[in-house]
Amino acid sequence: MYKTKQFMISLCLLSGMAGSALAAGSNSAATAEAMRVIKASGVVRMVKATSQPAKFPCIDKTWKKSEAEVQGLYVANFTSEELRAVADFYETPLGVKYITAFETQAYNRNHPAQVKAVATFSDAEQNEIKQFYETPAGKKYMSGPEAQIMTDATMRIGFDIAVACFKAK
């Protein structure tokens, strides 16, 4: 139960990860940008950080069943320009460092005997992250009503992965 709860919490840290399959095919530019956000924000890596390598094939298989839905929700709730701005930020060296810090924290919570160092952020880096989240795209992605839609879907997808991959022995 503890590992499943930690898994759900870790997955929700990246609350912008979910979607609707019908909308995914309707806007190819936005769909491409949605895939960039999904990859750059590390949703699958985050889930794997909460688990053991033996569970990775199950996580990948279960995630694949939800990936089109994730793309679709992004397309339905964000413009391609907003998605591009989010992906562009997460693909910068600072964005990669930021996402990696979340992954490392998730890993450390679930692997206390193998704790890894978590990146620290300078004042300038913290300011740059804050500035991104104060942009229109950053605000919408992190705290707009769309963020709640994404969080709700992420929790459901996380539950699906937990049920499929983290069965009690």
Secondary structure, 3 states (H helix, E strand, C coil): CHHHHHHHHHHHHCCCCCCCHHHHCCCHHHHHHHHHHHHHCCHHHHHHHCCCHHHHHHHHHHHHHHHHHHHHHHHHHCCHHHHHHHHHHHCCHHHHHHHHHHHHHHHHHHCHHHCCCCCCCCHHHHHHHHHHHCCHHHHHHHHCHHHHHHHHHHHHHHHHHHHHHCCCC
